[in-house]
Amino acid sequence: MSDRSPYDFDFAVVGGGPAGSAAAISLASRGHSVILFERERFPRFHIGESLISTANDSLTQLGVMEDIEAASFPQKWGARLVSHDGSTGRGVDFAVVREVMRGQTWQVGRGEFDRILLERARRAGTDVREEHRITTCEFATEAVTLSFETADGRTGSVRVRAVVDASGRAAVIARKLGLRRDEPRLPNIAIFAHYSGVPRLPDDRPDDIRIVARSDAGWFWLIPITKDLMSVGVVLPKDLYAQLPQGTPEERLQQSFADTPVMAELMRNAKREWPVRVEKDFSYSTSKYAGDRWILAGDAGSFLDPVFSTGVAIALESGIEAAAELDRALARNDFSERAFAAFSRRQRRRYETFRRFVIGFYTPEFRDLFYDPHPPKLIFRSVVTILAGRWDASLRTRLMSRLFFVIVAIQRRFPLTRRRFRRDAAAGYPGR
Ligand SMILES: Cc1cc2nc3c(=O)[nH]c(=O)nc-3n(C[C@H](O)[C@H](O)[C@H](O)COP(=O)(O)OP(=O)(O)OC[C@H]3O[C@@H](n4cnc5c(N)ncnc54)[C@H](O)[C@@H]3O)c2cc1C
């Protein structure tokens, strides 16, 4: 590449998912030269189809809202919580949340959603290289050198000032530097596929996500991603997965539908349209989110269990914030880990805020209250505000949501509401 400057580009981004495209759009829009490497050719399949409200803020900031609106993705107004036998449950309505720009968001086929974002990165001036896999990343005092290999076997390298690692769960830098930390309390496995013939919700918000709790620690998602297709999956802690009869992933998925009455009914006329996929060990964090000349955005840093659909919103936000950090770093000519300390703190706070809810979800006392049809209104609204993505909500909201956890702790010992979920050892709650 060019030999006029010691750098081929100001910045490199590894990965063209939501985090990578968000970082590239934000950097290129500020006039920096950016190269983005994506190992696949888009559109490609990716799991992670249900958005939360704060994703709207990022999509607006990235200048893709019109394209997203035009794509006619199913509208998501919130979630419907349903217990395994349909005996209890409630709605989660993002429209009541006051601390977000817009409550309603979307359920997206990620092939098209990620393509729209990557295309926007290209239009903003990013040099987008699809089918280019980053193989190594070497750090020197003054530069980072990234080596790549193309789908047809060519190799090469670029020298940049700094890099955003947005390589998702491949986590190129965190793995290289040994920063990944497992989440021992979330040892979960997901099995999923796309189906036609699954009934939508019978009301004016037919495309909300349904989160069906099993009688044990597992749960199902149902996410409408087009007019005809429904993404359906089950998430099971490892111990429960081991209890399913041996079989192919499809047989295990069918078995899990069969043993939950609500799912058996919903899937009665379903036809599978895509292969069944399995994902394991997807919850982890990192000991740090940035270092000298590198920043981790999205899943490349940490990922939480999908129960509250936080992944894409975090990826977009952290990509945008990583770009702002690098812009400041360039102005000050300081790409040190110290210069990125505020970014790391923010990422950790975001992760910890959602983590508390996710860990809570894998306890029966949390579910008793979360699925209760008549929870305390103000407290539940605060919880919904955070689950709409507002991890940095107002102090009042944060205090109210803490109160929710106090009630959960009481429920553990003294039932404040009916205990509807199993508590025996075989129910598979990992933290118990
Ligand atoms: C079972 C399951 C269900 C989920 N459901 C939801 C949900 O409903 N809602 C939600 O918001 N999130 C969900 N998620 C999480 C969501 O998938 C991720 O959080 C989100 O995709 C993160 O975006 P990202 O840009 O960080 O990474 P990714 O979207 O994974 O993008 C990373 C990109 O980097 C590329 N790449 C990897 N390695 C290299 C390399 N060496 N060189 C070049 N390119 C590379 C990959 O090809 C990929 O395109 C779910 C996750 C799981 C496991």
Ligand as a Chemical Component Dictionary entry (heavy atoms), coordinates in Angstrom:
data_LIG
# 
_chem_comp.id                   LIG 
_chem_comp.type                 NON-POLYMER 
_chem_comp.pdbx_formal_charge   0 
_chem_comp.three_letter_code    LIG 
# 
loop_
_chem_comp_atom.comp_id 
_chem_comp_atom.atom_id 
_chem_comp_atom.alt_atom_id 
_chem_comp_atom.type_symbol 
_chem_comp_atom.charge 
_chem_comp_atom.model_Cartn_x 
_chem_comp_atom.model_Cartn_y 
_chem_comp_atom.model_Cartn_z 
_chem_comp_atom.pdbx_ordinal 
LIG C1  C1  C 0 -27.636 -17.561 20.778 1  
LIG C2  C2  C 0 -27.459 -16.068 20.658 2  
LIG C3  C3  C 0 -28.578 -15.251 20.505 3  
LIG C4  C4  C 0 -28.421 -13.867 20.414 4  
LIG N1  N1  N 0 -29.536 -13.064 20.296 5  
LIG C5  C5  C 0 -29.391 -11.708 20.289 6  
LIG C6  C6  C 0 -30.510 -10.858 20.164 7  
LIG O1  O1  O 0 -31.653 -11.297 20.071 8  
LIG N2  N2  N 0 -30.290 -9.518  20.142 9  
LIG C7  C7  C 0 -29.043 -8.978  20.230 10 
LIG O2  O2  O 0 -28.895 -7.757  20.232 11 
LIG N3  N3  N 0 -27.957 -9.780  20.325 12 
LIG C8  C8  C 0 -28.100 -11.114 20.352 13 
LIG N4  N4  N 0 -26.998 -11.906 20.400 14 
LIG C9  C9  C 0 -25.686 -11.259 20.443 15 
LIG C10 C10 C 0 -25.248 -10.741 19.084 16 
LIG O3  O3  O 0 -25.134 -11.817 18.193 17 
LIG C11 C11 C 0 -23.894 -10.037 19.225 18 
LIG O4  O4  O 0 -23.819 -9.361  20.456 19 
LIG C12 C12 C 0 -23.628 -9.041  18.104 20 
LIG O5  O5  O 0 -23.645 -9.666  16.864 21 
LIG C13 C13 C 0 -22.257 -8.382  18.352 22 
LIG O6  O6  O 0 -21.874 -7.598  17.254 23 
LIG P1  P1  P 0 -20.322 -7.417  16.945 24 
LIG O7  O7  O 0 -20.237 -6.462  15.812 25 
LIG O8  O8  O 0 -19.579 -7.147  18.180 26 
LIG O9  O9  O 0 -19.825 -8.865  16.479 27 
LIG P2  P2  P 0 -20.341 -9.733  15.250 28 
LIG O10 O10 O 0 -21.698 -9.359  14.863 29 
LIG O11 O11 O 0 -20.067 -11.149 15.614 30 
LIG O12 O12 O 0 -19.371 -9.308  14.061 31 
LIG C14 C14 C 0 -18.031 -9.678  14.058 32 
LIG C15 C15 C 0 -17.562 -9.787  12.610 33 
LIG O13 O13 O 0 -16.149 -9.990  12.619 34 
LIG C16 C16 C 0 -15.824 -10.880 11.578 35 
LIG N5  N5  N 0 -14.521 -11.488 11.922 36 
LIG C17 C17 C 0 -14.263 -12.372 12.918 37 
LIG N6  N6  N 0 -12.955 -12.674 12.938 38 
LIG C18 C18 C 0 -12.368 -11.955 11.932 39 
LIG C19 C19 C 0 -11.033 -11.860 11.452 40 
LIG N7  N7  N 0 -10.023 -12.569 12.005 41 
LIG N8  N8  N 0 -10.796 -11.034 10.410 42 
LIG C20 C20 C 0 -11.806 -10.315 9.841  43 
LIG N9  N9  N 0 -13.101 -10.385 10.255 44 
LIG C21 C21 C 0 -13.371 -11.198 11.291 45 
LIG C22 C22 C 0 -16.979 -11.876 11.585 46 
LIG O14 O14 O 0 -17.098 -12.522 10.337 47 
LIG C23 C23 C 0 -18.166 -10.965 11.892 48 
LIG O15 O15 O 0 -18.825 -10.512 10.713 49 
LIG C24 C24 C 0 -27.122 -13.299 20.469 50 
LIG C25 C25 C 0 -26.004 -14.117 20.618 51 
LIG C26 C26 C 0 -26.163 -15.492 20.716 52 
LIG C27 C27 C 0 -24.935 -16.346 20.879 53 
# 
loop_
_chem_comp_bond.comp_id 
_chem_comp_bond.atom_id_1 
_chem_comp_bond.atom_id_2 
_chem_comp_bond.value_order 
_chem_comp_bond.pdbx_ordinal 
LIG C1  C2  SING 1  
LIG C2  C3  SING 2  
LIG C2  C26 DOUB 3  
LIG C3  C4  DOUB 4  
LIG C4  N1  SING 5  
LIG C4  C24 SING 6  
LIG N1  C5  DOUB 7  
LIG C5  C6  SING 8  
LIG C5  C8  SING 9  
LIG C6  O1  DOUB 10 
LIG C6  N2  SING 11 
LIG N2  C7  SING 12 
LIG C7  O2  DOUB 13 
LIG C7  N3  SING 14 
LIG N3  C8  DOUB 15 
LIG C8  N4  SING 16 
LIG N4  C9  SING 17 
LIG N4  C24 SING 18 
LIG C9  C10 SING 19 
LIG C10 O3  SING 20 
LIG C10 C11 SING 21 
LIG C11 O4  SING 22 
LIG C11 C12 SING 23 
LIG C12 O5  SING 24 
LIG C12 C13 SING 25 
LIG C13 O6  SING 26 
LIG O6  P1  SING 27 
LIG P1  O7  DOUB 28 
LIG P1  O8  SING 29 
LIG P1  O9  SING 30 
LIG O9  P2  SING 31 
LIG P2  O10 DOUB 32 
LIG P2  O11 SING 33 
LIG P2  O12 SING 34 
LIG O12 C14 SING 35 
LIG C14 C15 SING 36 
LIG C15 O13 SING 37 
LIG C15 C23 SING 38 
LIG O13 C16 SING 39 
LIG C16 N5  SING 40 
LIG C16 C22 SING 41 
LIG N5  C17 SING 42 
LIG N5  C21 SING 43 
LIG C17 N6  DOUB 44 
LIG N6  C18 SING 45 
LIG C18 C19 SING 46 
LIG C18 C21 DOUB 47 
LIG C19 N7  SING 48 
LIG C19 N8  DOUB 49 
LIG N8  C20 SING 50 
LIG C20 N9  DOUB 51 
LIG N9  C21 SING 52 
LIG C22 O14 SING 53 
LIG C22 C23 SING 54 
LIG C23 O15 SING 55 
LIG C24 C25 DOUB 56 
LIG C25 C26 SING 57 
LIG C26 C27 SING 58 
# 
